[in-house]
Amino acid sequence: MLFNPNTYDPQHLDAESRRLLRATIDWFEVRGKERLKADDHENLWYQDYLDFIAKEGLFATFLTPAAEAGGSAEKRWDTARICAFNEISAFYGLHYWYTWQVTILGLGPIWQSANPAARERAAALLDEGAIFAFGLSEKEHGADIYSTDMVLTPDGQGGFSASGGKYYIGNGNRAGMVSVFGRRADIEGEEGYVFFAADSQHPNYNLVKNVVNSSNYVSEFRLEDYPVREEDVLHTGRAAFDAALNTVNVGKFNLGFASIGICEHAFYEAITHADARILYGNRVTDFVHVRQAFVDAYARLVAMKLFSDRSIDYFRSASAEDRRYLLFNPITKMKVTTEGERVIDALWDVIAAKGFEKDTYFEMATRDIRGLPKLEGTVHVNMALVLKFMAKYLFDPAEFESVPTRIDAVDDPFLFDQGPTRGLSKVSFHDWHAAYAEWSHVPNVARFTEQAEGLAKLLETAPPDGDQQKDLDYLLTLGELFTLIPYGQLILEQASIAELDQDVVDQIFDVLVRDYSAYAGELLGKASATEAQREWAAARINPPVSDPDRAERIFEQVRALAGTYEMRP
């Protein structure tokens, strides 16, 4: 189930995609772990990596939509292979993934634009090996685009003069094009919004500093009377606002796959170290609590992969009539990344001081895994988004054709034609019960299904009152309970597609039953909870169906990973 560079051969992808992914793995492995760690400790800019990417044309091949490909059969925006590269690049270090991630964000407003000159320029720059940047956040306002202080003054010739600052802008030091969000000085409200393309090497583009201590360059920059020509304007009015949110929809999906890559590399280090270590006359992996930690971490990591892989199918099959991806997308960003933190924490509890050692990948993982839940909107922001879908998901299922596995080598044009960002509470979903019914013979799936049904009963019999609907602390816990249901649904859908071992499915839901009970316990303790809600919560604190033999079989799968991968020196 885990990515292993020694055996990786993605036969589900086309030949050129396989070649580029394999070439990336080989570049890192030949370069070696000592160089990887030394560059990380010195915070060196990864120019050698960008030179490799440019030489292979990887960004140009993977990030140029078919409409701008100039007839190339290899270039397309293919989410399946994009997610494969997310996992692989983060496996070797989050900063290598980050420059790619920010390039994706920077390209979002451009590929959504009706400006042919800007699109042509972006495609040409990708061919030259350029990286891109997304100029949305500001020092005083964060990503609050309603309050932007980037002001564009009309120049009387169809263009503008732009002045203002941006903050937390990755790649802002070298980006060939920076997609910058601002507002017109002469128009109030959303009609005054503008997205435009800036050149990071222009004399009126002032690079202030790198705001982080990292190999990444996460810039603060200021524009001082920057000339915005008509051909630089990407979007105006409400379309600029929608382009910002729809770009984040595309970009934040990548975060879960990056978390998976980090966890996989850390997992190999942890199990290899622990299984070879003798303490008090015993192998570390013979201690019961260590086995439990590894089994839980493995179950969480496999669940992350199953949910994320199935989410790709909904993402690629999305349309104006099927927007289910808008729920699965923030869950991929929010739930998968926070699960990644739990995986690393469990492994770190086992390997203890080893996780601090400077020559381990794990030292990087403990730092980098924390960042992903906090990028492209906090967990809290994404949970508030998830809650908008809860009523339709639980109580008003619609009929949909089954979504197939989407590994076909085709473009995903809808991602750059998502349309208005309104109406989330009206998005329909298929009946979630079907996936659970297919696996109802598995003990912990059956137990979790009972818990999930209980949430619908809570909302019917003791729903949040008016004050609770304004109480974000209460709603976040309710949202955690709800999130587990679609999370489990897509895990089961992908488990069926992959014909997954029943033991692994049962162990995953052993974990989810415990998680549900923990969140029910949180709800029980909320000061704002009503008596009826507390009674409901107390009744939903349930143990999983225990099976020591199953857990032992899962642990033997985990132990078999020891020594199967170690990065070359």
Long-range contacts (C-beta under 8 A, 24 or more apart in sequence): 1-301, 1-302, 1-305, 1-504, 2-264, 2-267, 2-268, 2-301, 2-305, 2-561, 3-87, 3-88, 3-91, 3-260, 3-261, 3-264, 4-268, 4-564, 4-565, 5-29, 5-91, 5-565, 5-567, 6-564, 6-565, 8-88, 10-84, 12-80, 12-407, 13-80, 13-81, 13-84, 13-407, 13-409, 14-74, 14-409, 16-61, 16-74, 17-62, 17-78, 17-81, 17-84, 17-409, 20-56, 20-58, 20-61, 20-62, 21-81, 21-84, 21-85, 21-88, 23-56, 23-58, 24-52, 24-56, 24-58, 24-85, 24-88, 24-89, 25-88, 27-52, 28-92, 28-567, 29-567, 29-568, 30-568, 32-567, 32-568, 32-569, 33-359, 33-361, 33-567, 33-568, 33-569, 34-359, 34-569, 36-92, 36-93, 36-361, 36-567, 37-358, 37-359, 37-361, 37-364, 39-215, 40-93, 40-95, 40-215, 40-364, 41-358, 43-213, 43-214, 43-215, 44-215, 45-215, 45-217, 46-95, 46-96, 46-99, 46-215, 49-96, 49-99, 50-99, 50-129, 50-131, 51-129, 53-129, 54-128, 54-129, 55-129, 57-127, 57-129, 58-85, 59-100, 59-103, 59-126, 59-129, 59-131, 60-123, 60-126, 60-127, 60-129, 63-103, 63-104, 63-107, 63-126, 64-123, 64-126, 65-111, 65-411, 65-413, 65-416, 66-411, 66-413, 67-119, 67-411, 67-413, 68-111, 68-119, 68-120, 68-122, 68-123, 69-123, 70-123, 76-409, 76-410, 76-411, 76-412, 77-111, 77-411, 77-412, 77-413, 77-415, 77-416, 78-409, 78-410, 78-411, 78-412, 79-253, 79-312, 79-315, 79-316, 79-406, 79-412, 79-415, 80-312, 80-316, 80-406, 80-407, 80-408, 82-254, 83-253, 83-254, 83-257, 83-308, 83-312, 86-254, 86-257, 86-258, 86-261, 87-257, 87-258, 87-260, 87-261, 87-264, 88-261, 89-258, 89-261, 90-257, 90-258, 90-259, 90-260, 90-261, 90-262, 90-368, 91-261, 91-262, 91-264, 91-265, 92-261, 92-265, 93-215, 93-364, 93-368, 94-258, 94-262, 94-364, 94-368, 94-371, 94-372, 95-214, 95-215, 95-216, 97-254, 97-258, 97-261, 98-170, 98-216, 99-131, 99-170, 99-171, 99-216, 101-170, 101-251, 101-254, 101-255, 101-258, 102-131, 102-132, 102-133, 102-134, 102-169, 102-170, 102-171, 103-131, 103-132, 103-133, 103-171, 104-250, 104-251, 104-254, 105-132, 105-133, 105-134, 105-170, 105-179, 105-247, 105-248, 105-250, 105-251, 106-131, 106-132, 106-133, 106-134, 106-171, 106-175, 106-177, 106-178, 106-179, 107-132, 107-179, 108-134, 108-179, 108-243, 108-246, 108-247, 108-248, 108-250, 108-251, 108-416, 109-134, 109-179, 109-195, 109-234, 109-235, 109-240, 109-243, 109-244, 109-247, 110-177, 110-179, 110-197, 110-234, 111-416, 112-234, 112-235, 112-243, 112-246, 112-247, 112-416, 112-417, 113-195, 113-234, 113-235, 113-243, 115-231, 115-233, 115-234, 117-231, 118-177, 118-197, 118-231, 118-232, 118-234, 121-177, 121-197, 122-176, 122-177, 125-176, 125-177, 128-176, 130-175, 130-176, 130-177, 131-171, 131-174, 131-175, 131-176, 132-171, 132-175, 132-176, 132-177, 132-178, 132-179, 133-169, 133-170, 133-171, 133-172, 133-175, 133-177, 133-178, 133-179, 133-200, 133-219, 134-169, 134-170, 134-178, 134-179, 134-247, 134-251, 135-166, 135-169, 135-172, 135-178, 135-179, 135-180, 135-181, 135-198, 135-221, 136-166, 136-169, 136-181, 136-244, 137-166, 137-167, 137-168, 137-169, 138-164, 138-165, 138-166, 138-167, 139-165, 139-167, 139-220, 143-377, 145-181, 145-193, 145-241, 145-244, 148-181, 148-182, 148-183, 150-180, 150-181, 150-182, 150-183, 150-223, 151-182, 151-183, 151-184, 151-185, 152-182, 152-183, 152-184, 152-185, 152-194, 152-196, 152-228, 153-184, 153-185, 153-186, 154-184, 154-185, 154-186, 155-227, 158-229, 158-230, 159-227, 159-228, 159-229, 159-230, 159-232, 159-233, 160-184, 160-194, 160-196, 160-227, 160-228, 160-233, 161-225, 161-226, 161-227, 161-228, 162-196, 162-198, 162-223, 162-225, 162-226, 162-227, 162-228, 163-222, 163-223, 163-224, 163-225, 163-226, 164-222, 164-223, 165-208, 165-220, 165-221, 165-222, 165-223, 166-219, 166-220, 166-221, 166-222, 167-211, 167-220, 168-211, 168-218, 168-220, 169-218, 169-219, 169-220, 169-221, 170-216, 170-217, 170-218, 170-219, 171-217, 171-219, 172-200, 172-207, 172-217, 172-218, 172-219, 172-220, 172-221, 173-200, 173-207, 173-210, 173-217, 173-219, 174-200, 174-217, 175-200, 176-200, 178-205, 178-221, 179-234, 179-247, 180-223, 181-240, 181-244, 190-237, 190-238, 190-241, 191-236, 191-237, 191-238, 192-237, 193-235, 193-236, 193-237, 193-238, 193-240, 193-241, 194-228, 194-233, 194-235, 194-236, 194-240, 195-233, 195-234, 195-235, 195-236, 195-240, 195-243, 195-244, 196-228, 196-232, 196-233, 196-234, 197-232, 197-234, 198-223, 198-226, 198-228, 198-232, 202-226, 238-420, 241-421, 242-418, 242-419, 242-420, 242-421, 245-421, 246-415, 246-416, 246-418, 246-421, 248-376, 248-377, 249-326, 249-329, 249-415, 249-418, 250-415, 250-416, 251-376, 252-329, 252-330, 252-332, 252-333, 252-375, 252-376, 252-377, 252-382, 253-311, 253-315, 253-329, 253-332, 253-333, 255-332, 255-333, 255-336, 255-337, 255-372, 255-373, 255-375, 255-376, 256-304, 256-307, 256-308, 256-311, 256-332, 256-333, 256-335, 256-336, 256-337, 256-340, 256-372, 257-308, 258-372, 259-304, 259-336, 259-337, 259-339, 259-340, 259-369, 259-372, 260-301, 260-304, 260-305, 260-308, 260-336, 260-340, 262-340, 262-344, 262-365, 262-368, 262-369, 262-372, 263-301, 263-304, 263-340, 263-343, 263-344, 263-365, 263-369, 264-301, 265-361, 265-365, 265-567, 266-343, 266-344, 266-347, 266-361, 266-362, 266-365, 267-297, 267-298, 267-301, 267-343, 267-347, 267-561, 268-561, 268-564, 268-565, 268-566, 269-351, 269-360, 269-361, 269-362, 269-566, 270-294, 270-347, 270-348, 270-350, 270-351, 270-362, 271-558, 271-559, 271-561, 271-562, 272-561, 272-562, 272-563, 272-566, 273-351, 273-354, 274-350, 274-351, 274-562, 275-559, 275-562, 275-563, 276-562, 276-563, 284-350, 285-555, 285-559, 285-562, 290-350, 291-551, 291-552, 291-555, 292-551, 293-346, 293-347, 293-349, 293-350, 294-346, 294-347, 294-350, 294-555, 294-558, 295-507, 295-551, 295-554, 295-555, 295-558, 296-346, 296-511, 297-342, 297-343, 297-346, 297-347, 298-507, 298-554, 298-557, 298-558, 299-504, 299-507, 299-508, 299-510, 299-511, 299-554, 300-339, 300-342, 300-343, 300-346, 300-508, 300-511, 301-339, 301-343, 302-504, 302-508, 303-339, 303-487, 303-491, 303-508, 303-511, 303-512, 304-336, 304-339, 304-340, 304-343, 306-490, 306-491, 306-494, 306-495, 306-498, 306-500, 306-508, 307-331, 307-332, 307-335, 307-336, 307-487, 307-490, 307-491, 307-494, 308-332, 308-336, 309-494, 310-490, 310-491, 310-493, 310-494, 310-497, 311-490, 312-406, 313-403, 313-404, 313-405, 313-406, 314-403, 315-412, 315-415, 316-406, 316-412, 317-403, 317-404, 317-406, 318-414, 318-415, 318-418, 319-414, 320-419, 322-400, 323-427, 324-400, 324-427, 324-428, 324-429, 324-430, 326-389, 326-424, 326-427, 327-386, 327-389, 327-393, 327-427, 327-429, 327-486, 328-486, 328-490, 330-377, 330-382, 330-383, 330-385, 330-386, 331-382, 331-386, 331-483, 331-486, 331-487, 333-376, 333-377, 333-382, 334-373, 334-379, 334-382, 334-383, 334-386, 334-483, 335-483, 335-487, 337-369, 337-372, 337-373, 337-379, 338-373, 338-379, 340-369, 340-372, 341-369, 341-370, 341-373, 344-369, 361-567, 380-472, 380-476, 383-475, 383-476, 383-479, 383-480, 383-483, 384-472, 384-475, 384-479, 385-424, 386-479, 386-482, 386-483, 387-475, 387-478, 387-479, 387-482, 388-424, 388-425, 389-424, 389-425, 389-427, 389-429, 390-459, 390-479, 390-482, 391-425, 391-459, 392-425, 392-426, 392-427, 392-428, 392-429, 393-429, 393-432, 393-482, 393-485, 393-486, 394-432, 394-455, 394-456, 394-459, 394-482, 394-485, 395-456, 395-459, 396-428, 397-428, 397-429, 397-430, 397-431, 397-432, 398-428, 398-429, 398-430, 399-430, 400-428, 400-430, 405-497, 432-485, 432-486, 432-489, 435-488, 435-489, 435-490, 435-492, 435-493, 435-496, 436-488, 436-489, 436-492, 438-492, 438-496, 439-492, 439-495, 439-496, 439-505, 442-502, 442-505, 442-506, 442-509, 443-506, 443-545, 443-547, 444-506, 444-507, 444-508, 444-509, 444-510, 444-512, 444-513, 444-544, 444-545, 445-488, 445-492, 445-505, 445-506, 445-509, 447-509, 447-513, 447-542, 447-544, 447-545, 448-484, 448-488, 448-509, 448-512, 448-513, 448-516, 450-542, 451-513, 451-516, 451-517, 451-520, 451-540, 451-542, 452-484, 452-485, 452-488, 452-516, 454-536, 454-539, 454-540, 455-481, 455-482, 455-485, 457-536, 458-533, 458-536, 461-532, 461-536, 462-530, 462-532, 462-533, 462-536, 465-530, 467-528, 468-528, 471-528, 473-526, 473-528, 474-523, 474-526, 474-528, 474-529, 477-519, 477-522, 477-523, 477-526, 478-523, 480-519, 480-522, 481-516, 481-519, 481-520, 481-523, 484-512, 484-515, 484-516, 484-519, 487-512, 488-512, 503-550, 503-553, 503-554, 504-554, 504-557, 506-545, 506-547, 506-550, 507-550, 507-551, 507-554, 509-544, 510-544, 510-545, 511-544, 513-542, 513-543, 513-544, 513-545, 514-543, 514-544, 516-540, 516-542, 517-541, 517-542, 517-543
